[in-house]
Structures are given as structure tokens and as C-alpha cells.
Amino acid sequence: MGGDEVSHGAPFPFRQFIVKMNGRCNLACTYCYLYEGPDHTWRDRPATTPPAVLDRTADRVAEHARAHALPDVSLVLHGGEPLLAGAGTLADFTALVRDRVPPGTRVHATVQTNATLLTASRLATLAAAGIRVGISLDGGLPGHNARRVDHAGRPSWPAASRSARLVADRFPASYAGILTVVDPTLDPVETYDSLLALRPPALDLLLPHGNWSAPPPHLAGERHGAWLCAVFDRWWRAGRRQTRVRIFEECIALLLGLPAATESLGLAPFDALVVETDGTIEQVDSLKSCYEGAAETGLDVFRHPFDEALRHPAVAARQAGAAALADACRACPLLRVCGGGHYAHRYRAGHGFRQPSVYCADLQRFIRHVAGRLTEDMAPVPAPSPAEGVVP
């Protein structure tokens, strides 16, 4: 389940290992696709990942790195809210992975958190362990985060904003950046500027998860694409110096024919997997926005090496590049840049994932807009005519 079978060449090894340190969250965001969406498999799993699962996962990461001679791997400590497992547990597990990977393999560790549980003491523990901190927020103002509440309905913003400023002030080297889901009902430039006030070194702007059978809200009128265009212009005019914005940088790189890797754009082979709290090996959580069990592989860390996940039909489809895309996508002049969009956004019940993205129109608008800005800036300046002369 979870993909359309496509034959292709040798699989591309996993390089990003997303480990669920805790399967619950201290927040109850009203739009959460994981806990409020169609997949309920989280209810039957342990809340906190047992030590035996972490120990075996470290073995499997090391095994995969050794088998494929990987110089770098990304270890993403995730949830739920991973800090519910304790900062010390995150540090100990990261040290375990680093101890077991072969010499020459660098482990880049990040925790993705809602920031409500961050304290100076916990940040010091994470910093000492070489774990960078990524923060999930809907914007940099209280009103932007009104839907991010705890289980009693209390706002998360006061604690989250304090923590974001604490990271920026006292642990800047540990600050990975902020992840924000695009909300076209919010003013794009105000949202962007408010996030800059939290001084992130990087921003990830993500389209809300939705598909053809469960469309995202506010889809009509290319509102998400227009939102991204407005923020891009603000970022572009500022000389791109304020912060890195991943989707913008990747789009530019792809337009220039350079290699780029992102789930939302391009044709680079998919290289991430998830280890759940019970040790099951899954595809990424975004698929859980499609249907119950969409991320399942039938594998687990106790019985299966990660190489077996590479042979799963859904993973093969995600590594097949253009061959896995709809005919309309393969014929599109934006194919190399768009890449069909995010895999989960292509789903239609009864038809699988072989459709254009539900955000096709938005992506076309955004990519063409960025291409236009590049063309304007790269256009040669005409030489002055002899009649105009040259100003010394």
C-alpha cells in the first residue's frame, strides 16, 4: 500500500532517518494531519520509544551507512513532541548512533519541536550533544498561532516565542531554523517579517497537506502560490541576506539546472524513512494525510534492514523520478523544476498517486514567477548608444 509500483534502476540509499522519540504531543493543533487526520495507527503504539527500539535503530542506521559508504546521514528526532522523551534521552540516542556508524560517516542531528518545552537547561543538553533545534510555528505573532493550543485549549505562543528567542539569544549555533505551513488567510509579508523577528537562520515554508480526495482549504484562486510569490518578492528585494528560505533556494537552483533536493520540488530520489515508537519502519508522515495505513511498509527494525524498505513498491515509486509521474506532468515544461510536487499531494482515492499535485496551478504560478525574477535580474544591461555618450 502507499504507492504505485514502478520499475527503475538501483535504489538510492536512505540518508535521512526520522526517529519518533515520542508518539504523543503536548499540543492539540486543530489542523494537525497526524492526530486529527485519517490515520489512527499512532493510538496503538507506545507513547515513548522504548530503549530496545532506540538501540536497534542505532544498529540499523550504522548498518545502512556502512553498506552504502555514506559520508553523511541526517538524524531527525521527531514526534509527536520529541522533548516529551527528555533532552537527555535525545542526547544519549544521538551519541549511540554516532558511536556505531562507521568512521568517516558524519551524523547531523536535529530535533523538530513545537518549542513549548525548551528551557535553558534542555538547550544546553542538546547543544552539548551536537543536536540542532528546528522549531515549528505558524508565524511570528500570537494571532498567527491561534490554532496551536494545548489539550486544555490554552495558547502555546507565549512559551514557544520565549523559547525561540532563547535559542536565538543564547544558543545561536544550535538554531536550525523555523518550519511554517503556508496559511493563505494570513498576510504573507507580515507573516514573513514576523518570523524574521525570531532570527531564524533558515525558514522552511510548506504547503498544507491535502490531496484530490481531501483538498486543502482555500485552494481556489491559486492563493497558496500567490502567497509564496509575495514572500519571494520580499525575500528577493532584500538581497536574500536576511535568512535562507529553502523552497526559494531550491527553486532557483533547479531553474538554473543545479542539483537540489526537497520533497516539494524537483526529481531527486526520495531518501527518507521513519522509525516509529514501536520500531516499525514507515514512509514519511505526510502520507498519513491520505488514508489509514498509507505510510506502512510491513517492516520493523528488529527483523528487517533498511535496505528492505528500499525495495518496497511505494519507495521504489518515489525514487523512479519522472517515470512515476502522470502523463500531464511528464509533458509539462516545468517538469524538472516542479517534479510533480509533493508525493502526498498527488493522491486520489481509487487512483493512487499518479496524478499532478493538487497544488499544480499554485506551483506553476510560483515557479514561473521565480523564473521571471531571475530573467529580469540576469538580463544584460544594454550598452549606451554613441549619441548618449559615457558618463566618466
N, C-alpha and C positions, 0 to 999 in steps of 0.2 A: 504494500500500500504506500501511497505518498508520492507517486511519480509515474511517468510514462517511460516504459522501457525503450532504451535507445542503445544501439551497439556503437562502440567507439574504440579507440586505441587504449594503450596502457593507462591505468588510473593515475591521477595526480595525488600524491600523498597529502594527508591532513597536516596542516601547520597550525591550526587554531583549535585549542582544546578548551571547551566551555564546561566547567565543572560546577554542578549545582552544590554549593556548600550548605544551603538550607532551602527547603522546598516550600516555605511559607513566607508571608510578607507582613510587616507591621503596619502597612498601609492598605487601604481598600479603594484604590483609584477607580472611579466609576466607569472608566472606559477600558480597563485592563483586559486585553485579549487573552491573557494567560489564565486568570482566575474568574473572569466573567464571560469567557468565550465558550465555544462549543466543545472543547476538550476538557475532560474532568479527570484525566488519569492521575493528576497530582494528588488527588484525595486519597489514593490507595498507596502512596509512597511515604517513607519516613519523613518526618519534618526536617530533621538534621541528618546529614550524611554520616553513617557510621564509620569509625576508624578503619574497619576492614575494607570498605569500599574505597576510601582515600588511598590506602596502602596499595591496593590492587590497581587503582587508576594510575598512580605514580609509576608502577611497573609497566603498564601498557603504554604510557606516554614515552617512557625511556625505550621500550621495545620498538616502537614505531620510529622514533628518532634515529635509533641505531640501524634499523632495517633500510631506511631511506637516506642515511647520512645527512640528516637535516642540520644545517648550521644554526638555525633559529626556530624556536617554537613560541607561540603565543599561548599563555595560560590565563584564561579569563575566569575569575572567581565570581560566581553568579548565584542567582536565586530565582524566585523569592528575593528576600533581602539577605545577602550573604553575611552581613555583620551580625545577624542573629546567631551565627555559629561561633562568634567570638573572634576578635582580631588575632589572638594567639593561635587559634586553630588554623586560620588562613595563613599565618606566617609559617607554622610548622609544616603544613602541607606543601607550601611553595618550596621550603627548604628540602623536603623529601624528594620532590620532582627534580630539583637542581642537583641533588646528590646522586640521583640514579641515571640521569641522562648521560650519554657518552661524552667524553672530553671533547671540547670544541663546539658543543651544542649550547647556545645561549637561550635561557628561558626568560621571556619578557612577561612579567606577571602584572595583571591589572585586576582590581576589584571594581565591579559596577554596582553602585549603591544609590539609594534614594537620599543619602546623606543625613538622615534624621538621627542616626546613632553614632555619628562620628564625634569623637572628642579628641582633645589634645593627646591624651594618653594612647588612645587607639591609633591615632595617626602616627604617633611616634613608633608604635609597634610595627605598623605597616611600612613606614619609611625605613626602619632598620632592616626589615626583611626584603627590601627592594621591590615592594608592591606599589604600583602607581594607582591613583584613585580617579575613577571616572564617575561622574555624578549625573543622575537622570533628573531633569527638571523640565517644566513646560514653558518656562520663560523666567525672566529675572525680576518679576514683580508679583506681589501677593495675588492680584486678580488673575494672572496667568496660570496660577497653580490651584485655583479654587476646587478643581476636581480631584486633587491629590490630598486625600484626607485619610485619617486613621480609621480603625474599625468602630470608633465611637463618633465618627463624623467631624472630628477636630482637624483643623488645618495643619498640614505638615510644613508649610512655608517658613514659619519662624525658625524652627530647628534646622531645616535644610539650608536656608540662607546664611544662618550663623556659621554652619559647618563649611559651606562653600567659601566664605570669606576667611575662615580659619585656615583652610588648605592654602588659599592664595597668599595669605599673610605669613604663615609660619612654616609651611611645607611646600613651597612652590615647585621644588624638584620632583615632588610626588604627584603633582596635579596633572592628570592625563587629559582632562577636558570635561565638557558637558555634552550630554546627549539630549536632544529636544525633538519631539514629534511635532511636525508641522500642523498648526491649527489655523485654517484659513479664516476663522472668525476673529482672530486677533490681528491687530495691525502689525504687518511684517517688520517694518523698520523699527517700530517701538520695541517689539519683541527682541529683535537682534541687538539693539543698543542696550536693552536692559540686561541681556546675557553678557555683553561685553563688560558691564559694570562689575561682574563677578570675576573678571580677569582670567577666563579660561585660556589655556594655550592652544586649544583646538575645540571646534564645535562639530558635532555630528547632527545634521538635520535629516530626519527620517520621515518618509510618508507614512501616514497611519495605515495599519494593516487592514486590508479589505480585499474583496475579490468579486468576480462577476455574480456569484450567488449571494453574497453578503456585502454589497457595495459600501464603501466608506461614506460617512455623512459628508454633505456639501460637495459632492463630486461634480455636479453640473457646472458648466461655465469655465472649466479649466482653472478653478480657483486655487488649487494647490500649486499648479505651475506658475500662475501669476504671482503667488506669494513668494515662491523661490526666486523668480525673476527680480522682484522688488528688493529682496535681501541681497541677491547677487550684485545688483547695481550699487547698493550702499557699500558693500564689501569692495567692489572693483574700484569705485571712485576714491576710496580711502587708501588705495595703493596696496591692498591685501596685507598690510603690515599689522593690523590690529590683532588678528588671530587667524589660525588656519581653519578653513571650513572644508571638510573632507569632500562632500559631494561636488563643490565648486572646483576644487583642485583636480579631482578625478575626471570631471567632465572636460576640463581644459586639456589635461594630459591626453585623454582619448581623442579629442578633436585634433590634437597635434600629432597623433599617431604614436604616442608613447604608451608604454605598458601601464596599466592601472588595475587595481583590484578593489572592488566594492560589490556588495550584494545587489545594489540597486542599479548599477550601470556596468556596461562592458561585457566581454565574453570570457574573462579569465576563469579558469576552472575553480569550482567551489572547493574549499579546503577546510571546512569547519565541521566539528561534531560536538555533541553534548553527552556528558555523563550525568545521569540523573542520580537522585539521592539513594536509590536502591541499587545503583550500579548498572542499570540498563543504558545501552548506547542508543542515542537517538539523533535524528537530524535536528536542525535548529528550531527554536521555539516558535518562530514566526509561522511555521506550518500549522501550529495548533490553532491558528485563527481560521483555518479552512474547515476542518471536521475532526471529530473524535478519532484519535489514533493516527493522525496524518504524519506525525514525526517518528512513529515507531519503526524499528528495524528488526525486532526479534532477537537482538544480540545483547550481551552483557559483558562486563569487564572480567568476570570470573571464568567464563567459558570461551571467550572469543577475542582474538587480537583485533586491533583497529583495522588491519588490512581486510578483514572480512566485511567490515562496513563499506570499504571502497568498492566491493563487488555487489552491494545492494542495488537493485534496479533504480531506485529513486536517486541515489547518489550518482550512479552512472549517468542518469539523465541530466543531472545538474553539472556534470563535468563534460558533457558532449558538445558544449558550445552551440553554434548555430543549428546543428543537426537536430537539437531538441526543441527548436522554436517553431511556431506556427508559420505557415507559408507566407502570410502577410508580413511577418517580421523579417523573414529571410529576404523578401523582395524590397524591404524598406531601405532607403539611402542612409538612414541613421543607424543601421544595424550594428556597426562596430562600436558605436558610442552607447546607444541605448542597451543593446544586448538583450532586448525583450523585457527589461525591467526586472523588478524583484520577483523571484520564483513564486512566492506565495500569492502575489497579486495577480497571477495568471489563472488561478483556479476557477473552474466552473463545474458545479456538481453534475456528474454523469459524463463529463468530458475530460476530466483531469486538468493538466497544467499546460496543454498545448494550445494556448490562446495568447494573444497580446496582453500586456498588462492592463488591468482595469484603469490604470493611470496613463494609458497610451497617449491621449491627447495632451495631458499635462506634461509628460516627459518630452513630447515633441516641441511643445511651446518653450519649455525651459532650455532644451539643447539648442534649438535654433536661436534663441535669444543670446545664449553664451557665445555661439558661433558668430553672431552679428557683432557682439562687442569685441571679440578677438579680431575680426576682419577690420573693424574701424581702427583699432589701435595699431594693427600691423600694416595698414595701408601706407605706401610710400608717400612722403611729402613731395608735392610737385616742385620742380626747380623753378626759380623765378625767371620770367621772360627777360630778354635783353632790355626791353623798354622799362622794366621795373627796377633794374639795377640791383646791386647787392649792398645791403647796409653793413658797413665795416664793424 
